[in-house]
Amino acid sequence: MTSSLVATYDLDVSSTDSIKNVAKQMAQDLKSFYNGDEPGQTPGLLPQPYYWWEGGALMGAFIDYWYYTGDTTYNDIAQQGLLFQVGPYNDYMPPNQTLTEGNDDQGFWGMAVMSAAEYKFQDPPSDKPGWLALAQAVFNTQAARWDMDYCNGGLRWQIFKWNNGFTYKNSISQACFFNIASRLALYTGNSTYADWAVKTWDWMVNVKFIDQSYRIYDGAHIDDNCTTITPYEFSYNVGAFLLGTAAMTAYSNNTNNSADVEMWRERVDGILNSTEQIFFFGNETSNRVMIEIACEPVNLCDTDQLSFKAYLSRWMAATTKWAPWTFDRIKTLLSNSAVAAARQCTGGDNHRMCGLKWANNSGQWDGTTGVGQQMASMEVVLATMIQEAEPPVTNGTGGTSVGNPSAGGSDDGRIDPVGRVYGPISTGDKAGAAICTIIVIFSFLAALVFMVTDETISASDNLASVRSTLSGAAGAATLGVLAGGAKRDMHDEKGKGIAVPMDKERSSSTDTGERIPAVYANGKLQKSMQPSEQRSLKRVSAPPGAVLPMRETTNSNSTPDRRFSTNSVARRASVLRKQRQGA
């Protein structure tokens, strides 16, 4: 159902008062979806059907609202939510989220607290960890999970082995890690974070998740060493990498390294070019409007994807502070999108709820509402005030957030939460478990004998009856249960309790592939990939421990490929790899 109501919002992006007025009402409607601050509810959590990670994204949106407007209405809500979900080790790994938490989920909370540190958001109480320390904890736990056993590096999508997607390495997990590492490098001046940012970028290029045109693809399974790439493109990937490259440009400038400044600046421009080409609908910069191209045109966006434009808006605006030469272009793209987004917010009982579709819809509300749609509209409207916003701070420019370089040390790289919550399993624990198992088995057998014993026949006849029962199909099935049964080639899909075959794992951002457009350029939706043209997503077995060799890059011409850094920390600033042949 669509709406043709007269627009509620008459947004004037040249007027600060107009922008703040529209953003205030959008924020009120966004808050209406969240009740974590109410008695009996859980701070930081959104209700179903939203996953845990989007609560962190929402807290980041409330921080952005304050940053741009100065309105403190939602500050206590954001602080409460961010501190409540830190978990026992202050690293955003709460034990009750092990069925849904992946590296990308944890990363969204980490990026929210990183913004809190950079914007000088109200500091936590003295007995709580600082925003900077929380971001450092997320970084430390993820750096310890860097997986060299498959694909020569990278983070897996999932943290815990039992979650669907543990055998998948996706761009958004790397993007969150790269984003946090780059911003920590800039904030603290610590080169270790910069080295990890370089390592992550190089891995993304080597595994071809970032191609020669700076397009960023979803990911790949480890079973064929990440060679069969899932080709879908999502806006939050480019947004997170765009801001990270801008932060690395600023970091390199602070360290007076002109070669790195040039390298990272070229990467900023490359990602921005591909972002405008793929994720903005229109013929030229002056009229292009943001679009979630993989799912929006065909009405296939899931709950997560409905929010992705919020993060692209957020990170494009923030990019202009560290890469100021991008301001005019980004401001134009975001202003176009903000006007289009505000125009279609005519839904709901209050006639101002926002939908997903901003581009090419004649200002009509698409009939949908939700956290993602509302957050995206608010973020893109707020982003039009980026020129007036204070620049992000660092430790050297007024930052006050308390850090802890060793934060998260109690949980580094954990993929099994049992030990961290209950302590290691001792020999005594195992012995006790064995005794309890024996008692249960003998009790079961005693009960079974009692049930089949017939007092009207002889003892020998009863014994024969028991033997017959245990040797039959029912007895075999019963003993099978006691022994744990045969392993099912199924497991629960992440967070949904739905059994899915092991060879049918989802990609990180989409349920299905055949109907999703693969290419969008020049303001027009290009021909979708035909089934015969699509890469097979069937999992291929590979020897355990097999890795994809790092590809050397040589070319007869002397044009440096800025997509590559160097893996040598000592020479990272001065060595640029050449463009790959045939890339």
C-alpha positions as CSV (number, residue, x, y, z in Angstrom):
1,M,0.0,0.0,0.0
2,T,1.4,3.4,-0.9
3,S,0.4,6.9,0.2
4,S,-0.3,9.9,-1.9
5,L,-0.8,12.3,1.0
6,V,0.7,15.8,0.8
7,A,4.1,15.8,2.3
8,T,4.2,16.4,6.1
9,Y,7.8,17.6,6.0
10,D,8.8,20.6,3.9
11,L,12.6,20.2,4.4
12,D,14.8,23.1,3.5
13,V,18.4,21.8,3.6
14,S,19.7,25.4,3.5
15,S,18.0,26.2,6.8
16,T,19.4,24.8,10.1
17,D,16.1,25.4,11.8
18,S,14.2,23.4,9.2
19,I,16.6,20.5,9.4
20,K,16.5,20.4,13.2
21,N,12.7,20.6,13.2
22,V,12.3,17.7,10.8
23,A,15.0,15.7,12.6
24,K,13.4,16.2,16.0
25,Q,10.1,14.7,14.8
26,M,11.9,11.9,13.0
27,A,13.8,11.1,16.2
28,Q,10.5,11.0,18.2
29,D,9.1,8.5,15.8
30,L,12.3,6.5,15.9
31,K,12.2,6.3,19.7
32,S,8.6,5.0,19.4
33,F,10.1,1.6,18.3
34,Y,12.3,1.3,21.3
35,N,11.2,0.5,24.9
36,G,14.5,-0.6,26.5
37,D,14.4,2.4,28.8
38,E,11.1,1.4,30.3
39,P,10.6,-0.6,33.6
40,G,10.9,-4.3,33.0
41,Q,12.5,-4.0,29.6
42,T,16.1,-4.6,28.6
43,P,18.3,-1.5,27.9
44,G,19.9,-1.6,24.5
45,L,17.6,-4.3,23.0
46,L,15.0,-3.7,20.3
47,P,11.9,-5.9,20.2
48,Q,11.4,-8.6,17.7
49,P,12.1,-9.0,14.8
50,Y,15.2,-6.9,15.3
51,Y,18.6,-8.5,16.1
52,W,20.9,-7.4,18.9
53,W,23.3,-5.6,16.6
54,E,20.7,-3.1,15.5
55,G,20.2,-1.9,19.1
56,G,23.9,-0.8,18.9
57,A,23.2,1.0,15.6
58,L,20.2,2.7,17.2
59,M,22.3,3.9,20.1
60,G,24.7,5.3,17.5
61,A,21.8,7.1,15.9
62,F,20.8,8.8,19.2
63,I,24.5,9.9,19.6
64,D,24.4,11.4,16.1
65,Y,21.1,13.2,16.9
66,W,22.7,14.9,19.8
67,Y,26.0,15.6,17.9
68,Y,24.2,17.5,15.1
69,T,21.4,19.2,17.1
70,G,22.7,19.6,20.6
71,D,19.4,18.2,21.9
72,T,20.1,15.9,24.9
73,T,16.7,14.2,25.0
74,Y,18.0,10.8,24.1
75,N,21.5,11.0,25.7
76,D,20.7,9.0,28.9
77,I,18.9,6.4,26.8
78,A,21.9,5.9,24.6
79,Q,24.3,5.8,27.5
80,Q,22.2,3.3,29.4
81,G,21.9,1.0,26.4
82,L,25.5,1.2,25.5
83,L,26.7,0.3,29.0
84,F,24.0,-2.4,29.7
85,Q,25.1,-4.5,26.8
86,V,28.9,-4.6,27.4
87,G,28.9,-8.2,28.8
88,P,31.0,-9.5,31.7
89,Y,34.3,-8.5,30.1
90,N,33.3,-5.1,28.9
91,D,33.7,-6.1,25.2
92,Y,30.2,-6.4,23.9
93,M,30.0,-10.1,24.1
94,P,27.0,-10.7,26.4
95,P,26.5,-14.5,27.1
96,N,22.8,-14.3,26.2
97,Q,23.5,-13.2,22.6
98,T,25.6,-16.2,21.6
99,L,23.0,-17.4,19.2
100,T,22.9,-14.2,17.2
101,E,26.3,-12.4,17.7
102,G,28.8,-12.3,14.9
103,N,31.9,-10.2,14.4
104,D,29.8,-7.7,12.5
105,D,27.2,-7.5,15.3
106,Q,29.9,-6.8,17.9
107,G,31.5,-4.3,15.5
108,F,28.4,-2.1,15.3
109,W,28.5,-1.6,19.1
110,G,32.2,-0.9,18.8
111,M,31.6,1.7,16.1
112,A,28.9,3.4,18.2
113,V,31.2,3.8,21.2
114,M,34.0,5.0,19.0
115,S,31.7,7.8,17.8
116,A,30.9,8.6,21.5
117,A,34.6,9.0,22.1
118,E,35.2,11.2,19.0
119,Y,32.2,13.4,19.6
120,K,32.8,13.8,23.4
121,F,29.5,12.3,24.2
122,Q,28.7,12.3,27.9
123,D,31.2,10.1,29.7
124,P,30.1,7.0,31.6
125,P,30.2,7.0,35.5
126,S,33.7,6.6,36.9
127,D,33.0,2.9,37.8
128,K,32.2,2.0,34.2
129,P,34.6,1.6,31.3
130,G,35.1,4.6,29.0
131,W,33.9,4.7,25.5
132,L,37.4,4.5,24.1
133,A,38.2,1.5,26.3
134,L,35.1,-0.3,25.0
135,A,36.1,0.3,21.4
136,Q,39.6,-1.0,22.2
137,A,38.1,-4.1,23.8
138,V,36.1,-4.8,20.6
139,F,39.2,-4.3,18.5
140,N,41.4,-6.6,20.7
141,T,38.9,-9.5,20.8
142,Q,38.5,-9.3,17.0
143,A,42.2,-9.0,16.2
144,A,42.7,-12.2,18.2
145,R,40.2,-13.9,16.0
146,W,42.0,-13.2,12.7
147,D,41.9,-16.5,11.0
148,M,45.0,-17.7,9.1
149,D,43.8,-21.2,8.6
150,Y,41.6,-20.4,5.6
151,C,41.8,-17.8,2.9
152,N,45.2,-16.5,4.3
153,G,43.5,-14.3,6.9
154,G,40.4,-12.4,7.6
155,L,37.6,-12.6,10.1
156,R,34.9,-15.1,9.9
157,W,31.3,-13.8,9.8
158,Q,30.3,-15.7,13.0
159,I,32.2,-15.9,16.3
160,F,30.7,-19.1,17.6
161,K,31.0,-22.4,15.8
162,W,27.4,-23.4,16.1
163,N,26.0,-20.4,14.3
164,N,25.2,-20.5,10.6
165,G,27.8,-18.6,8.7
166,F,30.9,-19.7,10.7
167,T,32.4,-21.0,7.5
168,Y,31.8,-17.6,5.7
169,K,34.1,-14.6,5.6
170,N,32.2,-11.5,4.7
171,S,33.1,-7.9,3.9
172,I,31.0,-6.3,6.7
173,S,33.0,-8.1,9.4
174,Q,36.2,-6.8,7.9
175,A,34.7,-3.4,7.3
176,C,33.7,-3.0,11.0
177,F,37.2,-4.1,12.1
178,F,38.9,-1.9,9.6
179,N,36.7,1.1,10.5
180,I,37.4,0.7,14.3
181,A,41.2,0.1,13.7
182,S,41.5,3.2,11.5
183,R,39.7,5.4,13.9
184,L,41.6,4.1,16.9
185,A,44.8,4.8,15.0
186,L,43.7,8.4,14.4
187,Y,42.3,8.9,18.0
188,T,45.3,7.4,19.9
189,G,48.2,7.8,17.4
190,N,49.1,4.2,18.1
191,S,50.6,2.7,14.9
192,T,49.5,-0.8,15.9
193,Y,45.9,0.0,15.0
194,A,47.1,1.5,11.7
195,D,49.1,-1.7,10.9
196,W,45.9,-3.8,11.4
197,A,43.9,-1.4,9.2
198,V,46.6,-1.9,6.5
199,K,46.5,-5.7,7.0
200,T,42.7,-5.8,6.7
201,W,42.7,-3.6,3.5
202,D,45.4,-5.7,1.9
203,W,43.5,-8.9,2.7
204,M,40.3,-7.6,1.2
205,V,42.1,-6.7,-2.1
206,N,44.0,-10.0,-2.2
207,V,40.9,-12.1,-1.8
208,K,39.2,-9.9,-4.3
209,F,36.3,-8.7,-2.1
210,I,37.4,-5.3,-3.2
211,D,38.0,-5.2,-7.0
212,Q,40.0,-2.9,-9.2
213,S,37.1,-0.4,-9.4
214,Y,36.7,-0.3,-5.6
215,R,33.4,-2.2,-5.7
216,I,33.0,-4.2,-2.5
217,Y,31.3,-7.7,-2.7
218,D,29.6,-9.5,0.1
219,G,32.0,-12.4,0.9
220,A,32.8,-16.0,0.3
221,H,32.9,-19.4,2.0
222,I,36.1,-20.8,3.3
223,D,35.6,-24.3,1.9
224,D,37.1,-23.3,-1.4
225,N,39.5,-20.7,0.2
226,C,37.2,-17.8,-0.6
227,T,37.5,-18.2,-4.3
228,T,33.7,-18.3,-5.1
229,I,32.7,-14.8,-4.2
230,T,29.1,-13.8,-3.4
231,P,28.7,-10.9,-5.8
232,Y,26.1,-8.8,-4.1
233,E,26.9,-5.2,-3.0
234,F,25.4,-3.5,0.1
235,S,25.7,0.1,1.1
236,Y,27.0,-0.4,4.6
237,N,30.1,-2.1,3.3
238,V,31.2,0.9,1.2
239,G,30.2,3.3,3.9
240,A,32.3,1.6,6.6
241,F,35.4,1.4,4.4
242,L,34.9,4.9,3.1
243,L,35.1,6.4,6.6
244,G,38.0,4.1,7.5
245,T,40.0,5.2,4.5
246,A,39.3,8.8,5.4
247,A,40.5,8.2,9.0
248,M,43.7,6.6,7.6
249,T,44.3,9.6,5.4
250,A,44.1,11.9,8.4
251,Y,46.3,9.6,10.4
252,S,48.9,9.5,7.7
253,N,48.7,13.3,7.5
254,N,49.3,13.6,11.3
255,T,52.4,11.3,10.9
256,N,53.7,13.5,8.1
257,N,53.8,10.6,5.6
258,S,53.0,12.1,2.2
259,A,53.2,8.7,0.4
260,D,50.5,7.2,2.6
261,V,48.4,10.3,2.4
262,E,48.4,10.0,-1.4
263,M,47.6,6.3,-1.2
264,W,44.7,6.6,1.2
265,R,43.3,9.7,-0.6
266,E,43.2,7.7,-3.8
267,R,41.3,4.9,-2.0
268,V,38.8,7.4,-0.6
269,D,38.2,8.7,-4.1
270,G,37.9,5.2,-5.5
271,I,35.3,4.1,-3.0
272,L,33.4,7.3,-3.3
273,N,33.3,6.9,-7.1
274,S,31.9,3.4,-6.8
275,T,29.5,4.4,-4.1
276,E,27.9,7.2,-6.2
277,Q,27.8,4.9,-9.2
278,I,26.1,2.0,-7.5
279,F,24.2,3.4,-4.6
280,F,22.7,6.6,-6.0
281,F,19.9,6.7,-8.6
282,G,20.1,9.4,-11.2
283,N,22.0,10.7,-14.2
284,E,24.6,12.9,-12.4
285,T,25.7,14.1,-9.0
286,S,23.3,17.0,-9.0
287,N,20.2,14.8,-9.0
288,R,21.2,11.4,-7.6
289,V,19.4,9.9,-4.6
290,M,20.5,7.1,-2.4
291,I,19.2,3.6,-3.1
292,E,19.9,0.1,-1.5
293,I,20.4,-1.4,-5.0
294,A,20.6,-5.1,-4.1
295,C,17.1,-5.3,-2.7
296,E,15.2,-2.1,-2.8
297,P,14.1,-2.0,-6.5
298,V,12.8,-5.6,-6.3
299,N,11.2,-5.2,-2.8
300,L,13.4,-7.9,-1.3
301,C,15.1,-6.0,1.6
302,D,15.0,-7.9,4.8
303,T,14.8,-6.4,8.3
304,D,18.6,-5.7,8.5
305,Q,18.9,-4.3,5.0
306,L,16.1,-1.8,5.6
307,S,18.6,0.1,7.8
308,F,21.7,0.1,5.7
309,K,21.2,3.5,4.2
310,A,21.3,5.0,7.7
311,Y,25.0,3.9,8.0
312,L,26.0,5.0,4.5
313,S,24.5,8.4,5.3
314,R,26.2,8.5,8.7
315,W,29.6,7.6,7.4
316,M,29.6,9.6,4.2
317,A,28.9,12.7,6.3
318,A,31.6,11.9,8.8
319,T,34.1,11.3,5.9
320,T,34.0,15.0,5.0
321,K,35.7,15.9,8.3
322,W,38.8,13.8,7.6
323,A,38.7,14.1,3.8
324,P,37.5,17.7,3.3
325,W,38.0,17.6,-0.5
326,T,34.9,15.3,-0.7
327,F,32.6,17.8,1.0
328,D,30.9,19.4,-2.0
329,R,30.2,16.1,-3.7
330,I,29.0,14.3,-0.6
331,K,26.9,17.3,0.6
332,T,25.1,17.4,-2.7
333,L,24.4,13.6,-2.7
334,L,23.1,13.7,0.9
335,S,21.1,16.8,0.4
336,N,19.3,15.3,-2.6
337,S,18.6,12.2,-0.6
338,A,17.5,14.0,2.5
339,V,14.9,16.0,0.6
340,A,13.6,12.8,-1.2
341,A,13.6,10.9,2.1
342,A,11.6,13.6,4.0
343,R,9.1,14.0,1.2
344,Q,7.9,10.4,1.4
345,C,7.5,10.4,5.2
346,T,3.6,10.5,5.2
347,G,2.8,7.1,6.6
348,G,1.4,5.8,9.9
349,D,-1.4,7.2,12.0
350,N,0.5,10.5,12.5
351,H,1.1,10.8,8.7
352,R,4.8,11.3,9.1
353,M,6.3,7.8,9.3
354,C,9.1,7.1,6.8
355,G,9.4,4.2,4.3
356,L,12.4,2.7,2.6
357,K,12.1,4.1,-0.9
358,W,13.4,7.6,-1.6
359,A,14.6,7.4,-5.2
360,N,12.3,7.6,-8.3
361,N,9.1,7.2,-6.3
362,S,7.5,10.7,-6.8
363,G,7.5,11.3,-3.1
364,Q,5.1,8.4,-2.3
365,W,5.3,6.5,0.9
366,D,5.9,2.8,0.1
367,G,3.7,1.5,2.9
368,T,6.4,0.3,5.2
369,T,7.6,1.5,8.6
370,G,10.3,0.3,11.0
371,V,13.4,1.1,12.9
372,G,15.6,0.8,9.7
373,Q,13.4,3.1,7.6
374,Q,13.0,5.7,10.3
375,M,16.7,5.7,11.3
376,A,17.8,6.0,7.7
377,S,15.6,9.0,7.0
378,M,16.7,10.7,10.3
379,E,20.4,10.1,9.6
380,V,20.4,11.4,6.1
381,V,18.5,14.6,7.2
382,L,21.0,15.1,10.1
383,A,23.9,14.6,7.7
384,T,23.0,17.8,5.8
385,M,24.3,19.8,8.8
386,I,27.7,18.2,8.7
387,Q,29.4,21.5,7.8
388,E,28.2,23.1,11.1
389,A,29.2,20.1,13.3
390,E,32.3,20.2,15.4
391,P,35.2,18.0,14.1
392,P,35.8,14.7,15.8
393,V,38.4,14.9,18.6
394,T,41.4,12.8,19.3
395,N,43.6,12.3,22.4
396,G,45.6,15.2,21.2
397,T,42.8,17.6,20.3
398,G,40.6,17.5,23.4
399,G,39.4,14.0,23.7
400,T,38.4,13.0,27.2
401,S,37.3,9.4,26.9
402,V,39.2,7.0,29.1
403,G,41.0,4.2,27.3
404,N,42.5,0.9,28.1
405,P,44.9,-0.6,25.4
406,S,44.6,-4.1,27.0
407,A,40.8,-4.0,27.3
408,G,39.0,-7.2,26.4
409,G,42.0,-9.3,27.4
410,S,39.9,-11.8,29.3
411,D,38.0,-12.6,26.2
412,D,40.5,-12.3,23.4
413,G,39.5,-14.4,20.4
414,R,37.0,-16.5,22.3
415,I,34.7,-18.7,20.1
416,D,33.3,-20.7,23.0
417,P,31.6,-18.8,25.8
418,V,31.4,-21.7,28.3
419,G,34.8,-21.2,29.8
420,R,34.6,-17.4,30.0
421,V,31.3,-17.6,31.9
422,Y,31.7,-20.7,34.0
423,G,35.4,-21.2,34.1
424,P,37.5,-24.0,32.6
425,I,36.3,-27.6,32.8
426,S,38.5,-29.4,35.3
427,T,39.3,-33.1,35.7
428,G,36.9,-33.2,38.7
429,D,34.1,-31.7,36.6
430,K,34.6,-34.5,34.0
431,A,34.7,-37.2,36.6
432,G,31.5,-35.9,38.2
433,A,29.8,-35.7,34.8
434,A,30.8,-39.3,34.1
435,I,29.4,-40.5,37.5
436,C,26.1,-38.6,36.9
437,T,25.9,-40.1,33.4
438,I,26.3,-43.7,34.7
439,I,23.7,-43.1,37.4
440,V,21.2,-41.8,34.9
441,I,21.8,-44.8,32.5
442,F,21.4,-47.4,35.3
443,S,18.3,-45.7,36.6
444,F,16.9,-45.7,33.1
445,L,17.7,-49.4,32.7
446,A,16.2,-50.2,36.1
447,A,13.0,-48.4,35.2
448,L,12.9,-50.2,31.9
449,V,13.3,-53.6,33.6
450,F,10.5,-52.7,36.0
451,M,8.2,-51.7,33.2
452,V,8.6,-54.9,31.2
453,T,8.6,-57.4,34.2
454,D,5.6,-59.6,34.3
455,E,5.0,-61.0,37.8
456,T,2.8,-63.9,36.4
457,I,5.7,-65.6,34.5
458,S,9.0,-67.0,35.6
459,A,12.3,-65.1,36.0
460,S,13.9,-66.7,33.0
461,D,10.9,-65.7,30.8
462,N,11.2,-62.1,32.1
463,L,14.9,-62.0,31.2
464,A,14.2,-63.2,27.7
465,S,11.5,-60.5,27.4
466,V,13.9,-57.8,28.5
467,R,16.6,-59.0,26.0
468,S,14.0,-59.0,23.2
469,T,13.0,-55.5,24.0
470,L,16.6,-54.1,24.0
471,S,17.4,-55.9,20.8
472,G,14.4,-54.6,18.9
473,A,14.0,-51.4,17.0
474,A,12.5,-49.5,20.0
475,G,15.4,-50.5,22.2
476,A,18.0,-49.5,19.6
477,A,16.3,-46.2,19.2
478,T,16.3,-45.7,23.0
479,L,20.0,-46.5,23.4
480,G,20.7,-44.3,20.4
481,V,19.2,-41.4,22.4
482,L,21.4,-42.2,25.4
483,A,24.4,-42.3,23.2
484,G,23.6,-38.9,21.6
485,G,22.2,-40.2,18.4
486,A,23.5,-39.8,14.9
487,K,24.7,-36.4,14.0
488,R,22.3,-34.4,12.0
489,D,23.6,-32.6,8.9
490,M,21.6,-29.7,10.0
491,H,22.0,-26.7,12.3
492,D,20.0,-23.8,13.5
493,E,20.1,-20.7,11.4
494,K,21.6,-17.8,13.3
495,G,19.2,-16.5,15.9
496,K,16.1,-17.9,14.3
497,G,15.9,-21.5,15.6
498,I,15.3,-22.8,12.1
499,A,17.0,-25.9,11.1
500,V,18.8,-25.6,7.7
501,P,21.0,-28.0,5.9
502,M,24.7,-27.5,6.4
503,D,25.3,-27.1,2.7
504,K,22.7,-24.3,2.4
505,E,24.2,-21.6,4.5
506,R,23.1,-18.1,3.8
507,S,25.3,-15.3,2.7
508,S,25.7,-12.6,5.3
509,S,23.2,-10.1,3.8
510,T,20.6,-11.9,1.7
511,D,18.3,-15.0,1.8
512,T,18.3,-15.6,-1.9
513,G,20.3,-14.5,-4.9
514,E,18.5,-15.2,-8.1
515,R,16.1,-12.2,-8.0
516,I,18.6,-9.5,-6.7
517,P,20.0,-7.1,-9.3
518,A,23.8,-7.4,-9.6
519,V,24.7,-4.1,-11.3
520,Y,23.4,-0.6,-11.2
521,A,25.2,2.2,-13.0
522,N,24.6,5.5,-14.9
523,G,21.2,6.0,-13.2
524,K,19.7,2.8,-14.7
525,L,19.2,-0.6,-13.3
526,Q,21.3,-3.0,-15.5
527,K,20.3,-6.4,-16.6
528,S,20.1,-8.9,-13.8
529,M,22.5,-11.9,-13.8
530,Q,20.9,-14.9,-15.4
531,P,21.0,-18.2,-13.4
532,S,23.6,-19.5,-15.9
533,E,25.8,-16.5,-15.3
534,Q,25.7,-16.7,-11.5
535,R,28.6,-18.2,-9.7
536,S,27.7,-21.5,-7.9
537,L,27.4,-21.1,-4.2
538,K,27.7,-24.8,-3.6
539,R,30.2,-25.5,-0.9
540,V,33.4,-27.3,-2.1
541,S,35.4,-29.4,0.2
542,A,39.0,-28.2,0.8
543,P,41.8,-29.8,2.9
544,P,41.8,-28.5,6.4
545,G,44.3,-25.7,6.8
546,A,44.6,-25.0,3.1
547,V,45.1,-21.4,2.4
548,L,44.8,-19.1,-0.6
549,P,48.3,-17.9,-1.5
550,M,48.9,-14.1,-1.5
551,R,49.1,-13.0,-5.1
552,E,52.1,-11.0,-6.2
553,T,51.2,-8.0,-8.3
554,T,53.5,-7.1,-11.2
555,N,52.8,-5.0,-14.2
556,S,55.1,-3.5,-16.8
557,N,53.7,0.0,-16.4
558,S,54.6,2.1,-13.4
559,T,51.2,3.2,-12.3
560,P,50.8,2.3,-8.6
561,D,47.7,0.4,-7.6
562,R,46.5,2.2,-4.5
563,R,44.3,-0.6,-3.5
564,F,47.4,-2.4,-2.2
565,S,49.5,-1.4,0.8
566,T,52.4,-3.6,1.8
567,N,52.5,-6.3,4.5
568,S,55.9,-5.1,5.7
569,V,55.2,-2.7,8.6
570,A,58.6,-1.1,8.4
571,R,58.2,-0.3,4.7
572,R,54.4,0.3,4.7
573,A,54.7,4.0,4.2
574,S,56.9,4.0,1.2
575,V,56.2,0.8,-0.8
576,L,53.2,0.6,-3.2
577,R,52.4,-2.6,-5.0
578,K,51.9,-2.5,-8.8
579,Q,48.6,-3.1,-10.5
580,R,47.7,-6.8,-10.8
581,Q,47.8,-8.3,-14.3
582,G,44.4,-9.1,-15.6
583,A,42.7,-7.9,-12.4
